[in-house]
Amino acid sequence: MVREPDHQSHGKHDRGALSGLTLRGRSFAAAGLAAGSAALLLGQRDLLRVAVLLVALPLAGVWAVNRMRYRIVTSRTVSPLRVPAGQDVAVTLDLRSLSRLPTGVVLVEDQVPPALGARPRFVVNRLSPQEPCQVHYRLRPLLRGHYPLGPLSIRLADPFGMCELNRTAVDHDVLVVAPAAVDLPTVALPGSWGGYGQSRSRAAAAAGEDDVATREYHRGDELRRVHWRATAKVGSLMVRREEQPWQARATVLLDTRTRAHRGEGAQASLEWAVAAAASIALHLFRRGFTVRLVAGQRHGAVLDRVSTGPDFVGTVLDTLAGVGPGDDHALTAAAEKVRGSSPGLVVAVLGILALPDAEELSRLLGAGTGGVGVLLDAASWSRPSPVHPVPGQLPAAPNGSGLAAAGRAGASGVLLAQHGWRVLPVVAGDDLPSLWSEVAGSAP
């Protein structure tokens, strides 16, 4: 973002710039005044010339710095503006002096939030007229969020070090640190397909299916839709009448309650849950699902986003980057939001789940729909080491029983499994792609 120089009220700023005199400048000015007083008392013209020079140098520095202050164009380039947590961000600061004279030393400092580290500082020895100058720095944000970058502060000094002034640009950018979504394996998902009118558990192509009913050919119909058997029987061209396509729907429910999660910072269970919700939502969207993302927030507000096109990926990442812990009623409000619609496949990423909450979730599934509950053992995020020694591996359930797997998630997991949910228990250190492969056998 480029900021043009400001030329307003130079006289006013010149007077205020006297406060920017350095110790050297003040010393020269004091020595000049003292020498001038002595020259007037003693009648020494040569000493008066020296006094004028001593006073003129600091004033010239004030004038030069104050003029340069408003003839520097600055811009900032952030690449990329959206980055997954834990990856590097490259920032380039561009400076260009529009003055006819070279500047003195320029100290550049960019403002960044403390979560991103110390403020980057650079010293530029001089800026030549009309010659661009670039400085670079890198950031590695570890925690998702929306981080403002800027404004840019510039400290200017004249070549003789008589005066220093600060200039603060008004430009700023917002860095979006998104949850680190991962690719998931393709698996067969139960109850995931539903039509526009009612949900049906069936395997249908996203492009739709042809009905056997036929109608007469109309001008403009595609020849590939001609039904030759009906044409031969009727004696005139007949075409297949196509139904509206069946559409896959899915709802991703994220539990953000403060009491449902443990841990702090980037190692908190909430961060794992947010990254899991992002990964699942994007995975389903890329498989052709119409995805709805629902998450509870503070004071009963509910985050509700529905995929409407290719911008859904950016919308999900930007939205989940700013999701924070919700209040105790967040899950109830989010569940009510899901219950009031046709959710299709429901994938719930949950923290610590009490039995009353599990009972409420168990009623979300309707006829022809399926549910997957990713149930976090949030207490394991507050322990010094994961329960399982090998990340991403869960103990095998006896005889492949879903109830046995749910049993590892406690009574709430068993209750969900009894109502048709496929429960995936999670502890700190587990790997989401490995867990996702346990939802069902790989799709053919």
C-alpha positions in Angstrom: 0.0 0.0 0.0 1.6 3.3 -1.2 1.3 6.6 0.7 2.0 9.8 -1.1 3.9 12.6 0.6 2.1 15.2 2.5 2.9 18.9 1.9 0.6 20.5 4.4 1.5 23.3 6.8 5.3 23.2 6.5 5.8 26.3 8.5 4.0 24.9 11.5 6.0 21.7 11.3 9.3 23.6 11.0 8.6 25.2 14.3 7.7 21.9 15.9 10.8 20.3 14.4 13.1 22.3 16.7 12.2 19.8 19.4 14.0 17.2 17.3 17.4 18.7 17.7 19.9 16.1 18.9 22.5 16.7 21.6 25.0 17.7 18.9 22.5 20.2 17.4 21.7 21.7 20.7 25.3 22.0 21.6 26.1 23.8 18.3 23.1 26.1 18.8 24.2 27.0 22.3 27.8 27.5 21.3 26.7 29.7 18.4 24.5 31.9 20.7 27.3 32.2 23.2 29.8 33.1 20.5 27.4 35.6 19.0 26.9 37.3 22.4 30.7 37.4 22.9 31.2 38.8 19.4 28.7 41.6 19.9 30.3 42.5 23.3 33.8 42.4 22.0 33.1 43.7 18.5 34.7 40.7 16.8 33.3 40.3 13.3 35.2 37.0 12.6 33.8 35.5 15.8 30.3 36.7 14.8 30.7 34.8 11.5 31.6 31.6 13.4 28.6 32.1 15.6 26.3 32.5 12.6 27.7 29.3 11.1 27.3 27.4 14.4 23.6 28.5 14.7 22.9 28.0 10.9 24.0 24.3 10.9 21.3 23.1 13.3 18.7 25.2 11.7 19.6 23.9 8.3 19.4 20.4 9.7 15.9 21.1 11.0 14.8 22.5 7.7 16.3 19.6 5.7 14.9 16.9 7.9 11.5 18.5 8.1 11.3 18.8 4.3 12.5 15.2 3.8 9.9 14.0 6.3 7.1 14.8 3.9 8.8 13.7 0.6 9.3 10.0 1.3 6.8 7.5 -0.2 6.4 4.2 1.7 4.7 1.0 0.9 4.5 -2.5 2.4 4.1 -5.8 0.5 3.1 -8.9 2.5 3.4 -12.3 0.8 1.2 -14.1 1.4 -1.5 -12.1 3.2 -3.1 -15.4 4.4 -0.7 -18.1 5.7 -1.2 -21.3 7.7 0.1 -21.2 11.3 3.7 -22.1 11.5 4.7 -21.0 8.0 6.9 -18.0 7.1 5.6 -14.7 5.8 7.8 -12.4 3.7 7.4 -8.6 4.2 9.0 -6.0 2.0 9.2 -2.3 2.9 9.7 0.1 0.0 11.1 3.6 0.5 11.5 6.3 -2.1 12.7 9.8 -1.5 11.2 12.5 -3.7 13.6 15.1 -2.5 16.3 16.6 -4.7 18.9 16.0 -2.1 20.0 12.7 -0.5 18.8 12.0 3.0 20.9 11.3 6.0 20.6 8.2 8.2 17.0 6.7 8.1 15.9 4.4 10.9 12.9 2.3 9.8 10.7 0.4 12.3 7.5 -1.5 11.5 4.9 -2.1 14.1 3.9 -5.8 14.6 1.9 -7.4 17.4 3.9 -8.9 20.3 2.6 -12.4 19.3 4.7 -12.1 16.1 7.9 -11.2 17.8 10.0 -8.1 18.2 9.5 -5.1 16.0 11.7 -5.2 12.9 14.2 -2.3 12.8 16.5 -1.3 10.0 19.1 1.5 9.4 19.4 2.9 6.0 22.5 5.0 5.6 21.0 7.3 3.0 18.2 7.6 0.5 19.3 8.9 -2.9 16.9 11.1 -4.8 14.3 9.1 -6.8 16.2 5.8 -6.0 14.0 3.1 -4.6 15.2 1.3 -1.5 13.8 -2.0 -0.1 14.3 -3.7 3.2 13.0 -7.2 4.0 12.0 -9.2 7.0 10.3 -12.4 7.8 7.7 -13.5 10.3 6.7 -17.0 11.5 3.3 -16.8 13.3 2.6 -19.8 15.4 -0.9 -18.9 16.5 -3.8 -18.3 14.2 -5.5 -14.9 14.2 -5.8 -11.6 12.4 -2.7 -9.5 13.0 -2.4 -5.8 12.0 1.0 -4.9 10.5 1.9 -1.2 10.7 2.0 1.7 10.8 5.5 2.2 9.6 7.7 4.5 11.7 10.6 6.4 10.1 13.3 8.3 12.0 15.1 10.8 9.8 18.4 12.5 10.5 20.3 15.2 8.6 23.8 14.3 7.3 25.5 16.2 10.1 23.4 14.5 12.9 22.0 17.9 14.1 18.3 16.9 14.0 16.2 13.8 14.2 12.5 13.6 13.5 10.0 10.7 13.5 7.4 10.2 10.9 4.6 7.6 11.3 2.8 6.5 8.1 -0.9 5.8 8.3 -0.9 2.6 6.1 -1.3 -0.8 7.6 -2.1 -4.4 6.4 -3.8 -7.3 8.1 -2.1 -10.6 8.1 -4.5 -13.6 8.4 -2.9 -16.6 10.1 -5.2 -19.4 9.2 -5.5 -22.8 11.0 -3.1 -25.4 9.5 -5.5 -27.5 7.4 -4.2 -30.9 6.2 -5.3 -33.2 3.4 -7.5 -36.1 4.4 -7.9 -39.5 2.7 -11.0 -40.2 0.7 -13.3 -42.5 2.6 -16.9 -43.7 2.2 -19.1 -41.5 4.4 -22.5 -42.8 5.6 -25.7 -40.8 5.0 -23.8 -38.1 3.1 -26.0 -37.8 0.0 -29.3 -35.9 0.0 -31.6 -34.5 -2.7 -32.9 -31.0 -2.8 -36.2 -32.2 -1.4 -35.4 -34.9 1.1 -32.3 -36.7 2.4 -31.5 -40.2 1.1 -28.6 -42.4 1.9 -27.5 -43.4 -1.6 -24.5 -43.3 -3.9 -25.3 -40.9 -6.7 -23.1 -38.9 -9.1 -22.8 -35.2 -8.3 -23.8 -34.4 -11.9 -27.2 -36.0 -11.4 -28.9 -39.1 -12.8 -31.3 -39.7 -15.7 -34.9 -40.6 -15.2 -36.3 -43.2 -17.6 -39.2 -40.9 -18.4 -39.1 -39.4 -21.8 -40.7 -36.5 -23.6 -40.9 -35.2 -27.2 -37.8 -33.6 -28.7 -37.8 -29.8 -28.7 -35.6 -27.6 -30.8 -32.3 -27.0 -29.0 -32.2 -30.3 -27.1 -28.9 -32.0 -27.1 -28.8 -35.1 -29.4 -26.9 -37.1 -26.7 -30.2 -37.1 -24.7 -32.2 -38.8 -27.5 -33.8 -42.0 -26.2 -33.5 -44.2 -29.3 -35.7 -47.0 -28.0 -38.6 -44.7 -27.2 -38.0 -43.0 -30.5 -38.3 -46.3 -32.4 -41.5 -47.2 -30.5 -43.3 -43.8 -30.8 -42.1 -43.0 -34.3 -40.8 -39.5 -33.4 -37.7 -38.2 -31.6 -37.9 -38.6 -27.9 -35.4 -37.4 -25.3 -34.7 -38.3 -21.7 -36.2 -36.1 -19.1 -33.6 -35.4 -16.5 -34.2 -34.9 -12.9 -32.6 -32.2 -10.8 -29.2 -33.4 -9.7 -28.8 -34.9 -6.3 -26.6 -32.9 -4.1 -24.3 -33.9 -1.2 -24.7 -31.8 1.9 -22.6 -31.8 5.0 -22.5 -29.7 8.2 -19.3 -29.3 10.2 -20.1 -28.4 13.8 -17.2 -26.9 15.9 -17.3 -26.9 19.7 -15.7 -23.7 21.0 -16.8 -23.8 24.6 -14.1 -22.6 27.0 -14.8 -25.3 29.5 -14.6 -28.0 26.8 -11.0 -27.3 26.0 -7.6 -27.4 27.8 -4.1 -26.2 27.1 -2.7 -22.8 26.2 -1.5 -21.0 23.0 -0.7 -23.0 19.9 -0.7 -26.3 21.9 -4.3 -25.9 23.2 -7.0 -28.5 22.3 -9.1 -25.7 20.8 -6.4 -25.0 18.2 -6.4 -28.7 17.2 -10.1 -28.7 17.0 -10.2 -25.5 14.8 -7.5 -27.0 12.4 -9.5 -30.3 12.3 -12.8 -28.4 11.4 -11.0 -26.5 8.7 -9.4 -29.7 7.2 -12.8 -31.5 7.2 -14.8 -28.6 5.8 -12.3 -28.1 2.9 -12.0 -31.8 2.3 -15.8 -32.2 2.0 -16.1 -29.1 -0.2 -13.5 -30.4 -2.6 -15.4 -33.7 -2.8 -18.4 -31.8 -4.1 -20.4 -31.4 -0.9 -22.3 -28.3 -0.1 -20.7 -27.6 3.2 -22.1 -25.6 6.1 -19.8 -24.6 8.9 -21.4 -23.9 12.3 -19.5 -22.9 15.4 -20.6 -21.5 18.8 -19.3 -18.1 19.9 -19.7 -15.9 22.9 -23.0 -14.6 24.2 -25.0 -17.1 22.2 -23.9 -15.9 18.8 -23.4 -18.6 16.2 -20.9 -18.6 13.3 -22.7 -19.9 10.2 -21.1 -20.1 6.8 -22.4 -22.1 3.7 -20.3 -22.9 0.7 -21.3 -20.7 -2.3 -18.5 -21.2 -4.7 -14.7 -21.2 -4.9 -14.4 -18.4 -2.4 -15.5 -20.8 0.3 -12.0 -22.0 0.9 -10.8 -18.5 1.7 -14.0 -17.7 3.7 -13.5 -20.8 5.9 -9.8 -20.0 6.5 -10.4 -16.3 7.2 -13.4 -17.1 9.5 -11.7 -19.8 11.5 -8.6 -17.7 11.9 -10.6 -15.4 14.2 -12.7 -18.0 16.1 -12.2 -17.7 19.8 -13.4 -19.6 22.9 -17.2 -19.4 23.4 -19.3 -19.4 26.5 -21.0 -22.5 28.1 -24.1 -22.1 25.9 -22.2 -22.0 22.6 -22.7 -25.7 21.8 -26.4 -25.5 22.6 -26.9 -22.5 20.3 -24.9 -24.1 17.5 -26.8 -27.4 17.8 -30.1 -25.5 17.6 -28.9 -23.9 14.4 -28.1 -27.3 12.9 -31.3 -28.8 14.0 -33.3 -26.2 12.3 -32.1 -27.2 8.8 -31.4 -30.3 6.7 -27.8 -30.9 7.7 -27.0 -33.9 5.6 -23.8 -35.5 6.9 -23.0 -34.0 10.3 -19.3 -33.9 11.4 -18.9 -32.6 15.0 -15.5 -31.7 16.3 -16.1 -31.7 20.1 -14.2 -31.1 23.3 -15.1 -32.4 26.7 -18.7 -33.6 26.3 -21.1 -34.0 29.2 -24.0 -36.5 29.0 -26.6 -33.8 28.6 -24.7 -32.3 25.7 -24.3 -35.7 24.1 -28.0 -36.3 24.4 -28.7 -33.1 22.6 -26.3 -34.0 19.8 -27.7 -37.5 19.5 -31.0 -36.0 18.3 -29.4 -34.1 15.4 -29.3 -37.1 13.1 -32.5 -37.8 11.0 -33.5 -40.5 8.6 -30.9 -41.0 5.9 -28.2 -38.9 7.5 -25.0 -39.9 9.2 -22.8 -38.4 11.9 -19.1 -38.5 12.7 -18.1 -37.3 16.1 -14.4 -36.3 16.5 -14.3 -36.4 20.3 -11.3 -34.8 21.9 -9.9 -35.9 25.3 -9.0 -32.3 26.0 -7.5 -33.2 29.4 -4.6 -34.9 27.5 -3.6 -31.5 26.1 -2.8 -30.3 29.6 -0.6 -33.3 30.4 3.1 -33.2 29.7 3.1 -36.0 27.1 0.5 -37.7 24.9 -1.3 -40.9 26.1 -0.2 -42.9 23.1 3.6 -43.2 22.4 3.2 -43.2 18.7 1.3 -40.1 17.3 -1.5 -40.8 14.9 -2.1 -44.4 16.1 -5.1 -45.4 18.2 -5.5 -48.8 19.9 -7.4 -51.2 17.7 -11.0 -51.7 18.7 -11.8 -55.4 19.6 -13.5 -57.1 16.6 -13.7 -53.7 14.8 -16.6 -52.6 17.1 -17.7 -49.0 16.8 -19.0 -49.1 20.3 -15.7 -50.3 21.6 -14.0 -47.3 19.9 -16.6 -45.0 21.4 -16.1 -46.5 24.8 -12.6 -45.1 24.8 -14.3 -41.7 24.6 -16.3 -42.3 27.7 -20.1 -42.5 28.4 -20.8 -39.6 26.0 -19.1 -41.4 23.2 -21.0 -44.5 23.8 -24.3 -42.6 23.8 -23.5 -41.0 20.5 -22.5 -44.3 19.0 -25.8 -45.8 20.2 -27.7 -43.1 18.2 -25.9 -43.8 14.9 -22.8 -41.6 15.3 -19.3 -42.9 14.2 -17.1 -41.7 17.1 -13.4 -41.0 16.7 -11.7 -40.6 20.1 -8.7 -38.2 20.0 -5.9 -37.5 22.4 -3.0 -35.1 22.2 -0.5 -36.1 19.6 -3.0 -37.9 17.3 -2.9 -37.3 13.6 -6.1 -36.2 11.9 -5.5 -38.0 8.5 -4.9 -41.3 10.4 -8.1 -40.8 12.4 -10.2 -39.9 9.4 -9.3 -43.2 7.7 -11.1 -44.9 10.6 -14.4 -43.3 9.6 -15.1 -46.1 7.1 -13.3 -48.3 4.6 -11.7 -46.5 1.7 -14.0 -45.6 -1.1 -13.6 -47.6 -4.2 
